[in-house]
Amino acid sequence: MKRIRLIILLLFGFLFTVQVQAQARSYEIANYNVLVEIQDDGSAFFTESITYDFEGDFNGVLYDLDISGVQTPTDVAVLMQSTADGEVIPFDLSDSGASGTFTLVNTGDFLNFTVYNKMSNEKQTVIYRYRIPEIVTNYNDTAEFDRAVVGGGWKDVLNDVDVTVILPTATGDNELRTWGHGGGANSTVTIVDNQRVLLHVPQNPANQLVEAHIIFPISITPNNFNVVNEDKYESILAQEAALAEPEREIIVINEDKHEDEEILAQVTALAEQGQKNKELLWIVVGVLGLIASILVAIWIYRLRKRDE
């Protein structure tokens, strides 16, 4: 009987340890920086720096880059920067699954990155670099850059999002116009020196994109082959004017919605925890049932032996 009690205690200890370990593994996006460098040929170089704060042990990260509606990116690279010493390490494109490598799958609508690197209770910044050809459109009367610089597929809250878009040369006064969409309340858009656009989002909710919409003279991208023979300037201004008032309403709704999402997230977390506890309970019940069956079998066996 002492052995049986010991087995039961060990089973409870094992199941409890598994449960605690499952709860201890988590991460958050501490910072998300996007640098967009527009070229005079209408292409743009992108550098996305995503800082993860890991709690527990991880073997890597996944990232899906939305490429629907644009040309296939070129010059793709992945790097890792340690927040401890600032060292930047380039990763190799490889299917080996070894630490320090990444894989890339083009589905047509997304570039799916799998980045392999062992991380434990630390902050690490993953850097994605790529070039998108002809992402700027030259119309008769204006050039346009319109891109969801942060995709809406993130299931995590993104903290401290900063986007910088740099033109190849400065425009004249009042020739650079810009709008930002998504991001919720307290987001800002700033023009610096008629050449840089800065978007800041303190906290971007899950599944919420951040869009940068910018227009400037076609003389800024004179070598762009993505040309459309159409006047577009006035219709873009009208489109953004029509979006302005509804977006103010959306921002207010998003504030309340964010509180609702937090409550919903808490309820969902409790429900998921309850489900895990329920599953754990059924495991314990099954184990105890098995032990009880063994005990009954032993008891019956001993009764029969005594009767003999």
Beta strands, then each sheet from edge to edge (+ up, - down):
strand 1: 26-38
strand 2: 44-55
strand 3: 57-66
strand 4: 74-82
strand 5: 88-90
strand 6: 92-93
strand 7: 101-106
strand 8: 110-120
strand 9: 123-132
strand 10: 136-138
strand 11: 143-150
strand 12: 158-166
strand 13: 177-182
strand 14: 188-192
strand 15: 196-204
strand 16: 210-216
sheet 1: 5+ 4- 9+ 2- 1+ 12+ 15- 14+
sheet 2: 3+ 8- 7+ 6+
sheet 3: 10+ 11- 16+ 13-
end
